[in-house]
Amino acid sequence: MLIDFQAKPYWVMGVVNITPDSFSDGGQFLQTELAVEHGLDLIAQGADILDLGAESTRPGALPVSVDEELARLLPVLTILRQKTDIPISIDTSQPAVMQACLAAGASMINDVRALQLSNAAEVLQGHPDVPVCLMHMQGSPQTMQQQPSYQSVVDEVIAFLQTRVKQLSIEPSRIVLDPGFGFGKTLEQNIDLFKAIPKLVDLGYPVLIGVSRKTMIGQLTGQQQPQHRLAGSVAAAVEAVRLGAKIVRVHDVRATVDALVVTRALSPHPFIYC
């Protein structure tokens, strides 16, 4: 069943990294049992949707084989699907991984390469009830932070996302857009892009924002360790929703959910798009 992102003012997406090398919590949930436990805990904390990923896309990360990605993902997805009916997103760019996970009950595909790998778009065309998040990335995870350059980061990210939407034979109601914070952007470019969230929202698609614990939060706060970026990450999530983001992808679900609830209740001005 297609997820109706307009049914709620915002959605909190909880991150489950089934990897040994993700920048924030790599290795903590590599074992199937721990990943399932973490996913269920995020749901208990208030997550509206889970995002399972088995290949780190941090700067400098090395690719993972399709077989290894599936070996990490499928057992976790299968068990979670048995234990909960919450939507489950799969963070992958590989068509074979998409196909296998959709067959196992995944609800959504979250692709940092915006379905640019061969046959990826065809997989999604075969699943008409599945939304897909298209993200912008300059370069690849191996090279993206090596002197990223733009004439205008906002205009170029918007142009890329608009082009991908036009190139894909996917119903507009299934598309989510992600500007890709930290994926080939400097701090200044990330800030410019964040302030332009309303322009992204005006494209007419749900916008997903993922800045939780990222380097940009560390640069702004001076917190070098990802686990110490909680306050900055929550502040960014609240501001993203206030500016119109429909989905915030976060590691710290309970704190984000509580901050959003309190902010909406106490603000004299309603969130712009809520």
Rosetta blueprint (number, residue, H / E / L):
1 M L
2 L L
3 I L
4 D L
5 F H
6 Q H
7 A H
8 K L
9 P L
10 Y L
11 W E
12 V E
13 M E
14 G E
15 V E
16 V E
17 N E
18 I L
19 T L
20 P L
21 D L
22 S L
23 F L
24 S L
25 D L
26 G L
27 G L
28 Q L
29 F L
30 L L
31 Q L
32 T H
33 E H
34 L H
35 A H
36 V H
37 E H
38 H H
39 G H
40 L H
41 D H
42 L H
43 I H
44 A H
45 Q H
46 G L
47 A L
48 D L
49 I E
50 L E
51 D E
52 L E
53 G E
54 A L
55 E L
56 S L
57 T L
58 R L
59 P L
60 G L
61 A L
62 L L
63 P L
64 V L
65 S L
66 V H
67 D H
68 E H
69 E H
70 L H
71 A H
72 R H
73 L H
74 L H
75 P H
76 V H
77 L H
78 T H
79 I H
80 L H
81 R H
82 Q H
83 K H
84 T L
85 D L
86 I L
87 P L
88 I E
89 S E
90 I E
91 D E
92 T L
93 S L
94 Q L
95 P H
96 A H
97 V H
98 M H
99 Q H
100 A H
101 C H
102 L H
103 A H
104 A L
105 G L
106 A L
107 S L
108 M E
109 I E
110 N E
111 D E
112 V L
113 R L
114 A L
115 L L
116 Q L
117 L L
118 S L
119 N L
120 A H
121 A H
122 E H
123 V H
124 L H
125 Q H
126 G L
127 H L
128 P L
129 D L
130 V L
131 P L
132 V E
133 C E
134 L E
135 M E
136 H L
137 M L
138 Q L
139 G L
140 S L
141 P L
142 Q L
143 T L
144 M L
145 Q L
146 Q L
147 Q L
148 P L
149 S L
150 Y L
151 Q L
152 S L
153 V H
154 V H
155 D H
156 E H
157 V H
158 I H
159 A H
160 F H
161 L H
162 Q H
163 T H
164 R H
165 V H
166 K H
167 Q H
168 L L
169 S L
170 I L
171 E L
172 P H
173 S H
174 R H
175 I E
176 V E
177 L E
178 D E
179 P L
180 G L
181 F L
182 G L
183 F L
184 G L
185 K L
186 T L
187 L H
188 E H
189 Q H
190 N H
191 I H
192 D H
193 L H
194 F H
195 K H
196 A L
197 I H
198 P H
199 K H
200 L H
201 V H
202 D L
203 L L
204 G L
205 Y L
206 P L
207 V E
208 L E
209 I E
210 G L
211 V L
212 S L
213 R L
214 K L
215 T H
216 M H
217 I H
218 G H
219 Q H
220 L H
221 T H
222 G L
223 Q L
224 Q L
225 Q L
226 P H
227 Q H
228 H H
229 R L
230 L H
231 A H
232 G H
233 S H
234 V H
235 A H
236 A H
237 A H
238 V H
239 E H
240 A H
241 V H
242 R H
243 L L
244 G L
245 A L
246 K L
247 I E
248 V E
249 R E
250 V E
251 H L
252 D L
253 V H
254 R H
255 A H
256 T H
257 V H
258 D H
259 A H
260 L H
261 V H
262 V H
263 T H
264 R H
265 A H
266 L H
267 S L
268 P L
269 H L
270 P L
271 F L
272 I L
273 Y L
274 C L
